[in-house]
Amino acid sequence: MSRFCVPIPRSVYNVVFFVLLAGGNSMQNGVLIGRLPIMLRSCLCVLNGKDEAELAKMGECPLDPGGYFIVKGTEKVVLIQEQLFNNRIIIETDKKKRLTAKVTSSSLLTRSMTKLVVDKEKIYVELNSFTGLVPIMVVMKAMGMESDQEVVQMIGRDPRYASLLLPSIQEAAALNVFTQEQALENLEKVAKSRGGRESQENKALKIIREIFLANVPVHQLNFRPKCIYAAVMLRRMMDAILNKDAMDDKDYVGNKRLELSGQSISLLFEDLFKTMNNYLQLKIKSDVEKASRSAVIDMTSGISPKIITDGLERALSTGNWDIPRFNVHKKGMTQVLARLSFIASVGHMTKIQPQFEKGMKVSGPRALQPSQWGMLCPCDTPEGESCGLVKNLALMTHVTTDGEDGPLISLCRCLGVEDLLLMSGEELHASNSFLVFCNGLILGKHRKPKRFANGMRKLRRAGKIGEFVSVFVNEKQRCVYIASDGGRVCRPLVIADQGVSRIKEHHMKELKDGVCTFDDFLREGLIEYLDVNEQNNALIALYEDEAGPETTHIEIEPLTILGVCAGLIPFPHHNQSPRNTYQCAMGKQAMGNIAYNQASVFGGVVVVRKMLCLR
């Protein structure tokens, strides 16, 4: 298969035009809107599903794993991007050393960041739509929580919470804010103008409804779910004031998500598609406004496929993702695939690009985290200023994709999760119940959290819910976290019943004979995937003979904590740590065959020049 003649699929859509003047609509099928690049060995690639003989006929190497794009004859890799988890409460200190509770909210329509800040013993809300800090009690009253006592009850019964909230209550009273109307009037003074014609009061309501905690939906101006979420943020913040151990670690792998090439390209495609629609609207508007309008207007003439095609090709060629619509400005997203050796190319596709600049003098993100065990390679990292920032996936790491949370929410209701709207503020943090979160959204509470978590895990092992759904019981925060979102790193482990592995000798014999596969083990409940958070509820043994009665899981192979390059080092546990790191870098440069078809693959351009003969 020629690297310079790669077919790019046509993106064809059925376009419906609504003709308002005629009172009808017309449909035109097969309208080309652009061409999308295909990742090699993906489900749309012609190489997918081919055996070794067919790949050899096509001139392809059977060992080539794919996972890269070919743009203008050059093999390009979209690097894995590391970013913080959206829709989750993070307790940290900002640049001014103030304690903050931060939530990066992401919904289908809006993306915003909400911060609660402690400043001079008072708690404020920091939002981009406000010109400055807004007292938290003013925002709570604007959402209909006019009773100070109910706010205190939502936070908790501990009298220390009430004493910490007292300065904020007094500040709201000093501003003469006691009702929802007075709170909205106060907010309209600090709300930024967006150039709309809506009234100031409607503008303040819109900010609270759509931007403040945008991940919590509001139905028919019922702000109670948002009030409960804000109360949980206040409680977490006050716990951090009373106990510094309640602070969150941003470098903890469970608080991060990995963005793969599909998510990056989909975001870019959405921006280019909206740009094409805007161009189509302007083209139709100019055609309609022309003097001679007797002829029928061809609306498909305004669809320019070059907008999407050239935009995607430019981004993959240069590696620059400039999407002002979503406030994305990234450089170096793509790199030319390393073809020094076969290991270099495979290892290149597991590289994770950090969210920090390599010139930043920070030590925390560079340090080896205990939560990276089994998920990220502890050895494969570059030397110099990028040390510890650029990481690589371990051998058996799996990065999840987004799953539907609707069936999960219905299942939680069936397993006894009580609805928040049916509870009073005092029942919210009762001592006999835990809050239940699903992908960052509070569903309700459960009186027997461990039984609930075990029930969810049994359903997962039985194949009734997705195999990558995570259930984590956090005893400190008194919460149960259920996650089915994309970007989580997880790995497979053998399930153990009272320290005894579920995989027996006959299972291994069937696996060797080809009767069953790894996926069959997964469906039969012998193996399951755990993410970083759920590993905190598990007791994992390295080997079966080390397992005890309380052991819940056993490692498939302890050496799978290493990556592709470090896994080739003989006896790595006998070396000093820097020696393994050096070998990961130098092992990629070893001479060898890059592929079976290396004789027919162009590795570069050779310019032949006629030699000059000077006499």
C-alpha positions as CSV (number, residue, x, y, z in Angstrom):
1,M,0.0,0.0,0.0
2,S,1.7,3.2,-1.1
3,R,2.3,5.8,1.5
4,F,1.8,8.6,-1.0
5,C,-1.6,7.3,-2.3
6,V,-3.7,6.7,0.8
7,P,-7.5,6.9,0.2
8,I,-9.3,9.4,2.4
9,P,-13.0,8.7,3.0
10,R,-15.6,11.0,1.8
11,S,-17.8,12.5,4.5
12,V,-21.2,12.3,2.9
13,Y,-24.4,13.6,4.6
14,N,-28.1,13.8,3.7
15,V,-28.8,17.6,3.8
16,V,-32.3,18.9,4.5
17,F,-33.1,22.5,3.5
18,F,-36.1,24.1,5.0
19,V,-37.7,26.6,2.6
20,L,-39.7,29.0,4.7
21,L,-41.2,31.0,1.8
22,A,-42.5,27.9,0.0
23,G,-43.7,26.3,3.2
24,G,-41.9,23.1,2.7
25,N,-38.5,21.4,2.7
26,S,-36.3,19.5,0.2
27,M,-33.7,16.8,0.8
28,Q,-30.6,16.2,-1.2
29,N,-28.7,13.0,-0.6
30,G,-24.9,12.4,-0.8
31,V,-23.6,15.9,-0.3
32,L,-19.9,15.9,0.2
33,I,-18.9,18.1,3.2
34,G,-15.2,17.1,3.5
35,R,-12.7,14.3,3.8
36,L,-11.6,12.8,7.1
37,P,-8.3,11.1,7.7
38,I,-8.4,7.4,8.7
39,M,-6.2,5.9,11.4
40,L,-4.3,2.9,10.2
41,R,-5.8,-0.4,11.4
42,S,-8.9,1.3,12.7
43,C,-12.4,-0.1,11.9
44,L,-12.6,2.0,8.7
45,C,-9.2,1.2,7.4
46,V,-8.8,-1.3,4.5
47,L,-6.2,-3.1,6.6
48,N,-8.6,-3.9,9.4
49,G,-9.4,-7.6,9.8
50,K,-6.8,-8.8,7.2
51,D,-4.7,-11.9,8.0
52,E,-1.0,-12.2,7.4
53,A,-1.3,-13.5,3.8
54,E,-3.6,-10.7,2.8
55,L,-1.4,-8.0,4.4
56,A,1.6,-9.4,2.6
57,K,-0.2,-9.2,-0.7
58,M,-1.0,-5.5,0.1
59,G,2.7,-4.8,0.9
60,E,2.0,-4.2,4.6
61,C,3.8,-5.6,7.7
62,P,1.6,-7.9,9.7
63,L,3.4,-6.8,12.9
64,D,2.6,-3.1,12.3
65,P,0.1,-2.2,15.1
66,G,-1.2,0.9,13.3
67,G,-2.5,3.8,15.4
68,Y,-1.1,6.6,13.2
69,F,-2.2,8.7,10.3
70,I,-0.6,9.3,6.8
71,V,-0.7,12.9,5.7
72,K,0.9,13.9,2.5
73,G,3.0,10.7,2.6
74,T,4.3,11.3,6.1
75,E,3.4,9.1,9.0
76,K,2.0,11.3,11.8
77,V,1.1,10.3,15.4
78,V,-1.4,12.3,17.5
79,L,0.1,12.2,21.0
80,I,-2.0,11.4,24.0
81,Q,-2.8,14.5,25.9
82,E,-2.9,14.7,29.7
83,Q,-5.5,16.9,31.4
84,L,-7.4,17.3,34.7
85,F,-10.7,15.5,35.3
86,N,-13.8,17.6,34.5
87,N,-16.9,17.7,36.7
88,R,-15.0,16.8,39.9
89,I,-14.4,18.9,43.0
90,I,-10.7,19.6,43.5
91,I,-9.5,21.2,46.8
92,E,-6.2,23.0,46.4
93,T,-4.4,26.3,47.0
94,D,-4.2,29.0,44.3
95,K,-1.2,31.2,43.4
96,K,-2.2,33.6,46.2
97,K,-2.0,30.7,48.7
98,R,-5.8,30.8,49.2
99,L,-7.7,27.7,49.8
100,T,-10.0,27.0,46.8
101,A,-12.6,24.4,45.8
102,K,-12.6,24.2,42.0
103,V,-14.8,22.5,39.5
104,T,-14.2,22.5,35.8
105,S,-17.7,22.0,34.5
106,S,-18.2,20.5,31.1
107,S,-21.6,19.9,29.5
108,L,-22.9,19.5,25.9
109,L,-23.5,23.3,25.6
110,T,-21.2,25.0,28.1
111,R,-17.7,24.7,29.6
112,S,-16.9,26.8,32.6
113,M,-14.8,26.9,35.8
114,T,-16.4,27.5,39.2
115,K,-14.2,28.4,42.2
116,L,-15.0,28.8,45.9
117,V,-12.3,30.9,47.5
118,V,-11.5,31.6,51.2
119,D,-10.4,35.2,51.6
120,K,-10.0,36.7,55.0
121,E,-12.1,34.0,56.6
122,K,-15.0,34.6,54.2
123,I,-16.0,32.4,51.3
124,Y,-16.5,33.8,47.8
125,V,-17.5,32.6,44.4
126,E,-15.0,33.3,41.6
127,L,-16.5,33.1,38.1
128,N,-15.5,34.6,34.7
129,S,-19.0,36.0,34.2
130,F,-18.6,38.2,37.4
131,T,-16.3,41.2,37.5
132,G,-15.0,40.2,41.0
133,L,-15.5,37.9,43.9
134,V,-19.1,37.3,45.0
135,P,-20.1,36.2,48.5
136,I,-21.2,32.6,48.6
137,M,-24.3,33.4,50.6
138,V,-25.5,35.9,48.0
139,V,-25.2,33.2,45.3
140,M,-27.1,30.7,47.5
141,K,-29.9,33.1,48.1
142,A,-30.1,33.9,44.4
143,M,-30.7,30.2,43.8
144,G,-33.7,30.3,46.3
145,M,-31.9,29.2,49.4
146,E,-33.1,32.2,51.5
147,S,-32.8,30.4,54.9
148,D,-29.4,30.6,56.5
149,Q,-30.2,27.7,58.7
150,E,-31.0,25.4,55.8
151,V,-27.6,26.2,54.2
152,V,-25.9,25.3,57.5
153,Q,-27.9,22.0,57.6
154,M,-26.9,21.2,54.0
155,I,-23.2,21.5,55.0
156,G,-23.4,19.4,58.1
157,R,-24.3,19.2,61.8
158,D,-20.8,19.8,63.1
159,P,-20.9,23.2,64.9
160,R,-17.5,24.0,63.4
161,Y,-19.0,24.2,60.0
162,A,-21.5,26.8,61.3
163,S,-18.7,28.9,62.9
164,L,-16.7,28.8,59.6
165,L,-19.7,30.0,57.6
166,L,-20.8,32.7,60.1
167,P,-18.6,35.5,58.6
168,S,-20.1,34.8,55.1
169,I,-23.6,35.0,56.6
170,Q,-22.8,38.3,58.3
171,E,-21.4,39.7,55.1
172,A,-24.6,38.9,53.2
173,A,-26.6,40.6,56.0
174,A,-24.3,43.6,55.8
175,L,-25.1,43.9,52.1
176,N,-28.8,43.8,52.9
177,V,-29.4,40.6,51.0
178,F,-32.1,38.4,52.6
179,T,-34.3,37.3,49.7
180,Q,-33.8,35.9,46.2
181,E,-34.8,39.2,44.6
182,Q,-32.3,41.2,46.6
183,A,-29.6,38.6,45.8
184,L,-30.3,38.9,42.0
185,E,-30.2,42.7,42.3
186,N,-26.8,42.4,43.9
187,L,-25.5,40.0,41.3
188,E,-26.6,42.2,38.4
189,K,-24.2,44.9,39.6
190,V,-21.2,42.5,39.2
191,A,-22.4,40.5,36.1
192,K,-20.4,41.1,33.0
193,S,-22.4,42.5,30.0
194,R,-22.6,40.2,27.0
195,G,-24.2,42.6,24.6
196,G,-27.6,41.0,24.8
197,R,-31.0,42.7,25.3
198,E,-32.2,40.7,28.2
199,S,-32.8,42.5,31.5
200,Q,-30.1,42.5,34.1
201,E,-32.1,40.3,36.4
202,N,-32.6,37.7,33.6
203,K,-28.8,38.0,32.9
204,A,-28.0,37.1,36.5
205,L,-30.4,34.2,36.4
206,K,-28.9,33.0,33.2
207,I,-25.3,33.1,34.6
208,I,-26.4,31.0,37.7
209,R,-28.4,28.6,35.5
210,E,-26.0,28.0,32.7
211,I,-22.5,29.0,33.8
212,F,-22.3,28.5,37.6
213,L,-21.7,24.7,38.0
214,A,-22.7,24.1,34.4
215,N,-22.4,20.3,34.9
216,V,-25.5,20.3,37.2
217,P,-28.7,20.7,35.1
218,V,-31.5,23.0,36.1
219,H,-35.1,22.0,35.2
220,Q,-37.9,24.6,35.4
221,L,-35.7,27.0,37.5
222,N,-35.3,24.3,40.3
223,F,-31.9,25.2,41.7
224,R,-32.0,22.8,44.5
225,P,-29.5,20.3,42.9
226,K,-27.1,23.2,42.4
227,C,-27.5,24.3,46.0
228,I,-26.7,20.8,47.2
229,Y,-23.6,20.6,45.0
230,A,-22.4,23.9,46.3
231,A,-23.0,22.7,49.8
232,V,-20.9,19.7,49.2
233,M,-18.1,21.9,47.9
234,L,-18.4,24.0,51.0
235,R,-18.2,21.0,53.2
236,R,-15.1,19.7,51.4
237,M,-13.5,23.1,51.7
238,M,-14.2,23.3,55.4
239,D,-12.8,19.8,55.9
240,A,-9.6,21.0,54.3
241,I,-9.5,24.0,56.7
242,L,-9.9,21.8,59.7
243,N,-7.6,19.0,58.4
244,K,-4.9,19.6,55.8
245,D,-5.0,15.9,54.8
246,A,-8.3,16.5,53.1
247,M,-6.5,18.5,50.3
248,D,-6.5,16.9,46.8
249,D,-3.4,16.0,44.9
250,K,-3.5,17.2,41.3
251,D,-0.7,14.8,40.4
252,Y,-2.8,11.8,41.5
253,V,-3.5,9.8,38.4
254,G,-7.2,9.3,39.4
255,N,-7.7,13.0,39.1
256,K,-6.5,13.1,35.5
257,R,-7.9,12.0,32.1
258,L,-6.1,11.1,28.9
259,E,-7.4,12.6,25.6
260,L,-6.8,10.3,22.7
261,S,-6.6,11.2,19.0
262,G,-10.3,10.5,18.4
263,Q,-11.4,13.1,21.0
264,S,-8.9,15.7,19.7
265,I,-10.0,15.2,16.1
266,S,-13.7,15.3,17.0
267,L,-13.3,18.6,18.7
268,L,-11.4,20.0,15.7
269,F,-14.1,18.6,13.3
270,E,-16.9,20.2,15.4
271,D,-15.2,23.6,15.1
272,L,-14.6,23.2,11.3
273,F,-18.2,22.0,10.8
274,K,-19.6,25.0,12.5
275,T,-17.3,27.3,10.5
276,M,-18.6,25.6,7.3
277,N,-22.2,26.2,8.4
278,N,-21.5,29.9,9.1
279,Y,-20.0,30.2,5.6
280,L,-23.1,28.5,4.1
281,Q,-25.4,30.9,5.9
282,L,-23.5,33.9,4.6
283,K,-23.4,32.5,1.0
284,I,-27.2,31.8,1.0
285,K,-27.9,35.3,2.5
286,S,-25.8,37.0,-0.2
287,D,-27.6,34.9,-2.9
288,V,-31.1,35.8,-1.6
289,E,-30.2,39.5,-1.4
290,K,-29.2,39.7,-5.0
291,A,-31.5,41.8,-7.3
292,S,-32.4,38.9,-9.7
293,R,-33.9,36.2,-7.6
294,S,-36.0,34.5,-10.3
295,A,-33.7,31.6,-10.6
296,V,-33.7,28.7,-8.1
297,I,-30.9,29.1,-5.5
298,D,-28.6,26.1,-5.4
299,M,-27.9,25.9,-1.6
300,T,-25.4,23.1,-2.0
301,S,-23.1,25.4,-3.9
302,G,-22.3,27.2,-0.6
303,I,-21.0,24.0,1.0
304,S,-17.2,24.1,0.8
305,P,-15.6,20.7,1.5
306,K,-12.2,22.3,1.5
307,I,-12.9,23.9,4.9
308,I,-13.0,20.6,6.7
309,T,-10.5,18.8,4.5
310,D,-7.8,21.5,4.6
311,G,-8.4,22.2,8.3
312,L,-7.9,18.6,9.4
313,E,-4.9,18.2,7.0
314,R,-3.3,21.4,8.3
315,A,-3.7,20.4,11.9
316,L,-2.2,16.9,11.4
317,S,0.6,18.3,9.3
318,T,1.7,21.1,11.6
319,G,0.5,19.8,15.0
320,N,-1.1,23.1,15.9
321,W,-4.7,22.8,17.3
322,D,-6.0,26.4,17.3
323,I,-9.7,26.3,18.2
324,P,-10.7,29.7,19.7
325,R,-14.3,28.6,19.9
326,F,-13.4,26.1,22.7
327,N,-10.4,28.0,24.0
328,V,-7.9,25.4,22.8
329,H,-4.5,26.6,21.7
330,K,-2.0,23.7,21.6
331,K,1.2,23.2,19.7
332,G,3.1,20.0,19.0
333,M,0.0,17.8,19.1
334,T,1.4,15.6,16.3
335,Q,4.8,14.2,15.6
336,V,6.4,12.3,12.8
337,L,6.4,8.6,13.7
338,A,9.8,7.4,14.9
339,R,11.1,4.7,12.5
340,L,14.5,4.2,14.0
341,S,13.5,0.7,15.0
342,F,10.3,-1.3,15.5
343,I,10.4,-0.7,19.3
344,A,10.8,3.1,18.7
345,S,7.6,3.2,16.6
346,V,5.6,1.2,19.0
347,G,6.9,3.1,22.0
348,H,6.2,6.5,20.3
349,M,2.5,5.7,20.1
350,T,2.3,5.2,23.9
351,K,3.9,8.6,24.7
352,I,1.8,11.0,26.9
353,Q,2.3,14.7,26.3
354,P,2.1,16.7,29.6
355,Q,-0.1,19.6,30.4
356,F,2.8,21.6,31.8
357,E,5.5,23.3,29.8
358,K,8.9,21.6,30.2
359,G,10.5,24.9,31.2
360,M,8.4,25.2,34.3
361,K,10.4,24.6,37.5
362,V,7.9,22.4,39.3
363,S,8.9,19.2,41.1
364,G,5.4,17.7,41.9
365,P,4.4,16.6,38.3
366,R,7.9,15.2,37.8
367,A,7.9,12.9,40.8
368,L,7.0,9.3,40.6
369,Q,3.5,8.9,42.0
370,P,2.4,5.7,43.7
371,S,-0.9,5.9,41.8
372,Q,1.1,5.3,38.6
373,W,1.7,1.7,39.5
374,G,0.7,-0.6,36.7
375,M,-0.7,2.4,34.7
376,L,2.4,4.3,33.6
377,C,5.9,3.1,33.0
378,P,8.2,4.1,35.9
379,C,11.4,4.0,33.7
380,D,10.6,5.3,30.3
381,T,10.9,9.1,30.5
382,P,13.3,11.5,28.8
383,E,16.4,13.1,30.3
384,G,16.8,16.8,30.9
385,E,14.0,19.3,31.4
386,S,11.3,17.0,30.2
387,C,12.2,14.4,32.8
388,G,9.1,13.1,34.6
389,L,6.7,15.2,32.5
390,V,6.7,13.1,29.4
391,K,5.4,9.6,30.4
392,N,4.5,6.4,28.6
393,L,1.7,3.9,29.1
394,A,2.5,0.5,30.8
395,L,2.1,-2.7,28.8
396,M,-1.5,-3.6,29.9
397,T,-3.0,-0.2,30.3
398,H,-6.3,0.5,28.7
399,V,-7.7,4.0,28.2
400,T,-11.5,4.1,28.4
401,T,-13.9,5.7,26.0
402,D,-17.1,7.5,27.0
403,G,-20.0,5.3,28.0
404,E,-23.7,6.0,28.4
405,D,-24.6,7.0,32.0
406,G,-28.4,6.8,31.5
407,P,-28.7,3.1,32.2
408,L,-26.3,3.4,35.1
409,I,-28.4,6.1,36.7
410,S,-31.5,3.9,36.4
411,L,-29.7,0.9,37.8
412,C,-28.5,3.0,40.8
413,R,-32.2,3.9,41.5
414,C,-33.1,0.2,41.4
415,L,-30.3,-0.6,43.9
416,G,-31.6,1.7,46.5
417,V,-30.1,5.2,45.8
418,E,-32.4,7.8,47.3
419,D,-33.2,10.9,45.3
420,L,-31.7,14.1,46.5
421,L,-34.9,16.1,45.8
422,L,-36.8,14.0,48.4
423,M,-34.3,14.8,51.3
424,S,-34.1,17.7,53.6
425,G,-30.8,19.5,54.2
426,E,-30.3,17.7,57.5
427,E,-30.6,14.3,55.9
428,L,-28.0,15.1,53.2
429,H,-25.0,14.2,55.4
430,A,-26.6,11.8,57.8
431,S,-24.1,9.5,59.6
432,N,-25.7,6.3,58.3
433,S,-25.4,7.1,54.5
434,F,-23.0,8.0,51.7
435,L,-23.5,10.3,48.8
436,V,-23.5,8.7,45.4
437,F,-21.8,10.4,42.4
438,C,-22.1,9.3,38.8
439,N,-19.6,11.0,36.4
440,G,-19.4,14.0,38.7
441,L,-23.2,14.4,39.2
442,I,-24.8,13.8,42.6
443,L,-27.5,11.1,42.2
444,G,-28.5,10.8,45.8
445,K,-27.4,8.8,48.9
446,H,-27.3,5.2,50.0
447,R,-27.6,3.8,53.5
448,K,-25.4,0.7,52.8
449,P,-22.7,1.9,50.5
450,K,-20.5,-1.3,50.6
451,R,-23.4,-3.5,49.7
452,F,-24.3,-1.2,46.9
453,A,-20.8,-1.2,45.5
454,N,-20.5,-5.0,45.7
455,G,-23.8,-5.3,43.8
456,M,-22.6,-3.0,41.1
457,R,-19.3,-5.0,40.8
458,K,-21.3,-8.3,40.6
459,L,-23.3,-6.9,37.7
460,R,-20.2,-5.7,36.0
461,R,-18.5,-9.2,36.3
462,A,-21.7,-10.8,34.9
463,G,-21.6,-8.5,31.9
464,K,-24.8,-6.6,32.7
465,I,-23.0,-3.3,32.6
466,G,-19.8,-2.1,30.9
467,E,-16.6,-3.8,31.8
468,F,-14.9,-0.5,32.3
469,V,-17.4,1.0,34.7
470,S,-15.6,2.0,38.0
471,V,-17.2,1.8,41.5
472,F,-15.1,3.5,44.2
473,V,-16.1,3.9,47.9
474,N,-14.3,6.8,49.5
475,E,-14.5,6.4,53.3
476,K,-12.9,9.8,54.1
477,Q,-15.4,11.8,52.0
478,R,-18.3,9.4,52.7
479,C,-19.0,9.2,49.0
480,V,-19.4,6.5,46.3
481,Y,-18.0,7.4,42.9
482,I,-19.3,5.7,39.8
483,A,-17.4,6.5,36.6
484,S,-18.1,5.5,33.0
485,D,-16.5,8.5,31.3
486,G,-13.6,8.4,28.8
487,G,-9.9,9.0,29.4
488,R,-9.5,6.9,32.6
489,V,-6.6,4.5,32.7
490,C,-7.3,1.0,33.9
491,R,-5.7,-2.4,33.8
492,P,-6.8,-6.0,34.0
493,L,-6.4,-8.1,37.2
494,V,-7.3,-11.6,38.2
495,I,-10.2,-11.8,40.6
496,A,-9.5,-13.7,43.8
497,D,-12.1,-15.2,46.2
498,Q,-10.7,-15.2,49.7
499,G,-7.2,-15.2,48.3
500,V,-7.8,-18.0,45.7
501,S,-7.6,-17.2,42.1
502,R,-10.6,-17.8,39.9
503,I,-8.4,-18.9,37.0
504,K,-7.8,-22.7,37.3
505,E,-5.5,-25.0,35.4
506,H,-8.2,-26.0,33.0
507,H,-8.8,-22.4,32.1
508,M,-5.1,-22.0,31.2
509,K,-5.2,-25.2,29.1
510,E,-8.1,-24.0,27.2
511,L,-6.3,-20.7,26.6
512,K,-3.2,-22.5,25.3
513,D,-5.3,-24.7,23.0
514,G,-7.1,-21.7,21.5
515,V,-10.5,-22.8,22.8
516,C,-11.0,-19.5,24.7
517,T,-9.5,-16.0,24.6
518,F,-8.8,-13.2,27.0
519,D,-12.2,-11.7,26.2
520,D,-13.8,-15.0,27.3
521,F,-12.1,-14.7,30.7
522,L,-13.5,-11.2,31.0
523,R,-17.0,-12.3,30.1
524,E,-16.9,-15.2,32.6
525,G,-15.9,-13.0,35.5
526,L,-12.4,-14.4,35.9
527,I,-10.7,-11.1,35.1
528,E,-11.8,-7.5,35.5
529,Y,-10.5,-4.0,34.7
530,L,-9.8,-1.7,37.7
531,D,-9.0,2.0,37.4
532,V,-6.8,4.0,39.8
533,N,-9.7,5.0,42.1
534,E,-11.2,1.5,42.4
535,Q,-7.7,0.1,43.2
536,N,-7.9,1.9,46.5
537,N,-10.7,-0.5,47.5
538,A,-8.8,-3.6,46.4
539,L,-6.0,-5.6,48.0
540,I,-3.8,-6.8,45.2
541,A,-1.2,-9.6,45.5
542,L,1.8,-9.9,43.2
543,Y,1.6,-13.7,43.1
544,E,-1.0,-16.2,44.1
545,D,1.2,-17.8,46.8
546,E,1.4,-14.3,48.5
547,A,-2.4,-13.9,48.6
548,G,-4.2,-13.9,52.0
549,P,-7.8,-14.3,53.0
550,E,-8.5,-10.6,52.4
551,T,-6.9,-10.5,49.0
552,T,-9.4,-9.4,46.3
553,H,-7.2,-9.5,43.2
554,I,-3.9,-11.0,41.9
555,E,-1.6,-9.5,39.3
556,I,-1.5,-11.2,35.9
557,E,2.3,-10.5,35.8
558,P,4.1,-8.0,38.0
559,L,6.5,-7.0,35.2
560,T,3.6,-5.5,33.2
561,I,4.0,-2.3,35.3
562,L,6.8,-1.5,32.7
563,G,6.2,0.0,29.3
564,V,7.1,-1.3,25.8
565,C,10.8,-0.2,26.0
566,A,11.5,-1.0,29.6
567,G,9.9,-4.4,29.2
568,L,12.8,-5.5,27.0
569,I,15.5,-4.8,29.5
570,P,16.8,-8.1,31.0
571,F,16.7,-8.3,34.8
572,P,15.7,-4.6,35.2
573,H,15.3,-5.0,39.0
574,H,19.0,-5.7,39.2
575,N,19.9,-2.3,37.7
576,Q,20.1,1.1,39.2
577,S,17.0,3.2,38.3
578,P,18.9,5.7,36.0
579,R,20.3,2.8,34.0
580,N,16.8,1.6,33.0
581,T,15.9,5.1,32.0
582,Y,19.0,5.4,29.8
583,Q,18.3,2.1,28.2
584,C,14.7,3.1,27.4
585,A,16.1,6.1,25.4
586,M,19.0,4.3,23.8
587,G,17.2,1.0,23.1
588,K,15.1,2.8,20.5
589,Q,18.2,3.7,18.6
590,A,19.5,0.1,18.2
591,M,20.0,-1.0,14.6
592,G,17.4,-3.5,13.4
593,N,14.5,-4.1,11.0
594,I,11.7,-1.6,11.3
595,A,9.2,-3.8,9.5
596,Y,8.9,-6.7,7.1
597,N,8.2,-4.3,4.3
598,Q,11.0,-1.9,5.1
599,A,12.5,-2.2,1.6
600,S,9.4,-0.7,0.1
601,V,8.7,2.0,2.7
602,F,10.2,5.4,2.0
603,G,12.1,6.6,5.0
604,G,12.9,10.0,3.6
605,V,13.5,12.0,0.4
606,V,16.9,11.6,-1.2
607,V,17.9,14.5,-3.5
608,V,20.4,13.4,-6.1
609,R,22.6,16.1,-7.5
610,K,25.1,16.1,-10.3
611,M,28.6,16.5,-8.9
612,L,30.6,19.5,-9.9
613,C,33.9,18.9,-11.7
614,L,36.3,21.7,-11.1
615,R,39.6,21.9,-12.9
